[in-house]
Amino acid sequence: MWHVIGIASLALLSGSLIGTVGIGGVLLVPCLTFVGIDVHVAVAATMFSFLFSGAAGALLYWRAGSIDWRSAMWLGSGAMPGALTGAMLASRLDARALLGLIGIVVIATGIRALSSPERVGESDRLIRPVPLLLLGVAIGTVSAMVGTGGPLLLVPLLMWLRVPVRAAVGLGQAIQIPIAGLATLGNLMTARFDPGLGIVLGLGVAVGTAFGARVAHAAPLALLSRFVALVLLFVGALVLARSWQAFAGVLT
């Protein structure tokens, strides 16, 4: 009983961060493995839960007018074949190095946002279709390879490109759905999916995402930008730690 409550509480916290800043799902897998859940089962359940957080977040950000669906369509069109490609490459390429690279990108974006908050995520810049398509392919591929949600890489990159912070987070909500859908399909075929764990996580992150989305649209933009930057620094450090731990495990 307490095990389920703990997992649900973790999902609520993760979902709240996903709804507020678009990044938070990266907390789930390391915490689940810490309590003894097999890493493959944890990744499969986490990817399934992103269907719930993506649906809840996309709906609320859309209702608030914070999602450019044209951009989301191009990103999703690239992310779906990218996720399939990443799933096939996962066993052939070193995901630990990619995870470390993601951590560096996330931290660099957080530092840039803190040092120049007036220049990061404050413009009305929109990205053209072809770059969005290519960006979707890259994000879908890498996300499927390292077992994280698309927003972990998408939100920092969009903020780096000076896309408004709420628009970046909104696109991060929408991009979760195609990536999580294809990843879940692959996990179902490998029989690594635990439906009970997936549903508990899914319901928790959905409720948390709904709460976080309301906070994101109620908070002043400057405060939200700084909060996003701090979360990026924390999550980037966590991702680097996970990458280093994986390397250390191989060396020993």
VEXVEXRO-804153 format. One line per 2 residues: number of its first residue (from 1); for each residue z, y, x of C-alpha. Coordinates in nm, 4 decimals. Layout:
REM residues N
NUM	Z,Y,X ~ ...
END
This chain:
REM residues 252
1	0.0000,0.0000,0.0000 ~ 0.1010,0.2468,0.2721
3	-0.2064,0.1419,0.4666 ~ -0.4299,0.2506,0.1786
5	-0.2383,0.5773,0.1319 ~ -0.2750,0.6558,0.5020
7	-0.6498,0.5910,0.4972 ~ -0.6901,0.7999,0.1801
9	-0.4938,1.0866,0.3401 ~ -0.7142,1.0691,0.6489
11	-1.0223,1.0801,0.4258 ~ -0.8857,1.3851,0.2412
13	-0.8296,1.5702,0.5698 ~ -1.1714,1.4747,0.7010
15	-1.3387,1.5710,0.3740 ~ -1.1646,1.9092,0.3712
17	-1.3071,1.9864,0.7144 ~ -1.6510,1.8611,0.6079
19	-1.6467,2.0884,0.3036 ~ -1.5221,2.3908,0.4975
21	-1.7141,2.3740,0.8252 ~ -1.9495,2.0773,0.7798
23	-1.7806,1.8789,1.0580 ~ -1.4925,1.6386,1.0113
25	-1.6361,1.2925,0.9671 ~ -1.6105,1.2385,1.3436
27	-1.2340,1.1980,1.2958 ~ -1.2685,0.8885,1.0777
29	-1.3978,0.6196,1.3140 ~ -1.1499,0.6748,1.6032
31	-0.8541,0.6966,1.3619 ~ -0.9606,0.3826,1.1747
33	-1.0025,0.1863,1.4951 ~ -0.6611,0.3103,1.6100
35	-0.4965,0.1264,1.3180 ~ -0.6794,-0.1956,1.4024
37	-0.9999,-0.1810,1.1967 ~ -1.3041,-0.3219,1.3769
39	-1.5252,-0.0423,1.5075 ~ -1.8394,-0.1798,1.3427
41	-1.6642,-0.2041,1.0061 ~ -1.5228,0.1477,1.0548
43	-1.8664,0.2933,1.1324 ~ -2.0254,0.1208,0.8319
45	-1.7543,0.2393,0.5908 ~ -1.7636,0.5913,0.7344
47	-2.1406,0.6198,0.6986 ~ -2.1091,0.4995,0.3371
49	-1.8431,0.7646,0.2692 ~ -2.0850,1.0367,0.3819
51	-2.2887,0.9630,0.0680 ~ -1.9895,1.0854,-0.1344
53	-1.9117,1.3870,0.0826 ~ -2.2797,1.4796,0.1016
55	-2.3221,1.4645,-0.2760 ~ -2.0052,1.6648,-0.3459
57	-2.0721,1.9210,-0.0742 ~ -2.4405,1.9659,-0.1562
59	-2.3623,2.0175,-0.5252 ~ -2.0951,2.2803,-0.4627
61	-2.2876,2.4644,-0.1914 ~ -2.5983,2.4602,-0.4134
63	-2.4026,2.6040,-0.7065 ~ -2.2783,2.8800,-0.4752
65	-2.6359,2.9522,-0.3609 ~ -2.5682,2.8466,-0.0017
67	-2.8390,2.5806,0.0427 ~ -3.2016,2.6555,0.1230
69	-3.3590,2.3465,-0.0357 ~ -3.6933,2.4067,0.1322
71	-3.5253,2.3781,0.4706 ~ -3.3183,2.0829,0.3504
73	-3.6343,1.9023,0.2406 ~ -3.7991,1.9420,0.5826
75	-3.4805,1.8389,0.7636 ~ -3.4369,1.5345,0.5384
77	-3.8006,1.4326,0.5802 ~ -3.7471,1.4164,0.9534
79	-3.3964,1.2716,0.9391 ~ -3.4920,0.9607,0.7384
81	-3.7430,0.8117,0.9860 ~ -3.5212,0.9421,1.2658
83	-3.2218,0.7492,1.1308 ~ -3.4305,0.4328,1.1063
85	-3.5535,0.4802,1.4625 ~ -3.1999,0.5454,1.5853
87	-3.0735,0.2289,1.4201 ~ -3.3376,0.0259,1.6035
89	-3.2672,0.1983,1.9362 ~ -2.8887,0.1762,1.9064
91	-2.8650,-0.1538,2.0916 ~ -3.1139,-0.0554,2.3616
93	-3.0027,0.2892,2.4749 ~ -2.6654,0.4059,2.6024
95	-2.5016,0.5770,2.3054 ~ -2.2025,0.6777,2.5205
97	-2.4126,0.9241,2.7198 ~ -2.5558,1.0709,2.3987
99	-2.2066,1.1063,2.2548 ~ -2.0979,1.2934,2.5656
101	-2.4008,1.5231,2.5381 ~ -2.3140,1.5980,2.1755
103	-1.9609,1.6887,2.2803 ~ -2.0930,1.9352,2.5386
105	-2.3306,2.0963,2.2848 ~ -2.0527,2.1291,2.0254
107	-1.8088,2.2840,2.2734 ~ -2.0734,2.5240,2.4082
109	-2.1486,2.6433,2.0551 ~ -1.7783,2.6933,1.9841
111	-1.7369,2.9012,2.3004 ~ -2.0448,3.1054,2.2155
113	-1.9170,3.1671,1.8631 ~ -1.5762,3.2814,1.9879
115	-1.7140,3.5032,2.2649 ~ -1.9873,3.6644,2.0514
117	-1.8850,3.6183,1.6865 ~ -2.1039,3.9039,1.5696
119	-2.4135,3.7315,1.7107 ~ -2.3569,3.3749,1.5989
121	-2.4367,3.2702,1.2446 ~ -2.4593,3.6256,1.1122
123	-2.8333,3.6852,1.0813 ~ -3.0752,3.5995,0.8007
125	-3.2909,3.3869,1.0267 ~ -3.4835,3.0966,0.8749
127	-3.6528,2.8226,1.0780 ~ -4.0157,2.7245,1.0187
129	-4.1058,2.3843,0.8664 ~ -4.2389,2.2064,1.1773
131	-3.9336,2.2867,1.3951 ~ -3.7102,2.1820,1.1043
133	-3.8966,1.8515,1.0743 ~ -3.8610,1.7831,1.4471
135	-3.4959,1.8884,1.4368 ~ -3.4400,1.6447,1.1491
137	-3.5985,1.3603,1.3470 ~ -3.3765,1.4303,1.6479
139	-3.0580,1.4629,1.4434 ~ -3.1302,1.1526,1.2367
141	-3.2052,0.9486,1.5488 ~ -2.8979,1.0552,1.7444
143	-2.6646,1.0336,1.4427 ~ -2.7681,0.6759,1.3686
145	-2.7286,0.5799,1.7338 ~ -2.3743,0.7134,1.7790
147	-2.2451,0.6526,1.4257 ~ -2.1723,1.0115,1.3228
149	-2.2805,1.2266,1.0314 ~ -2.5738,1.4635,1.0742
151	-2.3624,1.7826,1.0490 ~ -2.1857,1.7081,1.3782
153	-2.5007,1.8080,1.5652 ~ -2.6872,2.0076,1.2992
155	-2.4250,2.2757,1.2288 ~ -2.3725,2.3749,1.5958
157	-2.7477,2.3832,1.6612 ~ -2.8178,2.5969,1.3553
159	-2.5362,2.8353,1.4465 ~ -2.6755,2.8526,1.7990
161	-3.0088,2.9515,1.6441 ~ -2.8261,3.2239,1.4480
163	-2.8632,3.0695,1.1039 ~ -2.5896,3.2144,0.8762
165	-2.2730,3.0058,0.8968 ~ -2.2536,2.9147,0.5264
167	-2.6245,2.8277,0.5215 ~ -2.5769,2.6066,0.8289
169	-2.2833,2.4254,0.6701 ~ -2.4743,2.3913,0.3417
171	-2.7690,2.2267,0.5155 ~ -2.5198,2.0020,0.6913
173	-2.3934,1.8852,0.3512 ~ -2.7432,1.8007,0.2305
175	-2.8519,1.6224,0.5480 ~ -2.5675,1.3714,0.5183
177	-2.7282,1.2010,0.2196 ~ -3.0554,1.0649,0.3695
179	-2.8902,0.9715,0.7000 ~ -2.5965,0.7955,0.5340
181	-2.8262,0.6219,0.2846 ~ -3.0472,0.4597,0.5483
183	-2.7515,0.3786,0.7728 ~ -2.5705,0.2094,0.4819
185	-2.8801,0.0080,0.4002 ~ -2.8900,-0.1175,0.7576
187	-2.5182,-0.1964,0.7569 ~ -2.5513,-0.3934,0.4337
189	-2.8145,-0.6094,0.5981 ~ -2.5848,-0.6808,0.8934
191	-2.2952,-0.7754,0.6617 ~ -2.0551,-0.5362,0.8352
193	-1.9791,-0.3325,0.5241 ~ -1.6281,-0.3481,0.3698
195	-1.6750,-0.2167,0.0125 ~ -1.3024,-0.1602,-0.0475
197	-1.2605,0.0509,0.2647 ~ -1.5862,0.2341,0.1929
199	-1.4810,0.3295,-0.1595 ~ -1.1349,0.4511,-0.0507
201	-1.2932,0.6649,0.2205 ~ -1.5702,0.7831,-0.0116
203	-1.3370,0.8997,-0.2864 ~ -1.1061,1.0682,-0.0345
205	-1.3796,1.2599,0.1454 ~ -1.5410,1.3618,-0.1851
207	-1.2171,1.5204,-0.3117 ~ -1.1528,1.6798,0.0273
209	-1.5080,1.8126,0.0494 ~ -1.4805,1.9732,-0.2935
211	-1.1618,2.1504,-0.1846 ~ -1.3084,2.2570,0.1503
213	-1.6264,2.3941,-0.0086 ~ -1.4202,2.6235,-0.2318
215	-1.2223,2.7461,0.0688 ~ -1.5432,2.8138,0.2622
217	-1.6828,3.0364,-0.0128 ~ -1.3540,3.2185,-0.0726
219	-1.2796,3.2970,0.2937 ~ -1.4123,3.6154,0.4609
221	-1.7235,3.5409,0.6653 ~ -1.5734,3.6635,0.9947
223	-1.2653,3.4453,0.9470 ~ -1.4809,3.1471,0.8523
225	-1.6973,3.1933,1.1635 ~ -1.3930,3.1958,1.3909
227	-1.2442,2.8918,1.2150 ~ -1.5722,2.7054,1.2570
229	-1.5714,2.7964,1.6270 ~ -1.2177,2.6616,1.6762
231	-1.3018,2.3397,1.4917 ~ -1.6117,2.3000,1.7086
233	-1.4010,2.3283,2.0239 ~ -1.1510,2.0704,1.8970
235	-1.4135,1.8254,1.7722 ~ -1.6223,1.8660,2.0870
237	-1.3197,1.7801,2.3006 ~ -1.2500,1.4772,2.0788
239	-1.6101,1.3579,2.1105 ~ -1.6004,1.3947,2.4897
241	-1.2738,1.2008,2.4965 ~ -1.4320,0.9217,2.2908
243	-1.7302,0.9145,2.5249 ~ -1.5113,0.9017,2.8351
245	-1.2916,0.6309,2.6813 ~ -1.6011,0.4209,2.6124
247	-1.7203,0.4641,2.9726 ~ -1.3741,0.3805,3.1079
249	-1.3670,0.0654,2.8984 ~ -1.6955,-0.0483,3.0516
251	-1.5760,0.0278,3.4072 ~ -1.2569,-0.1698,3.3640
END
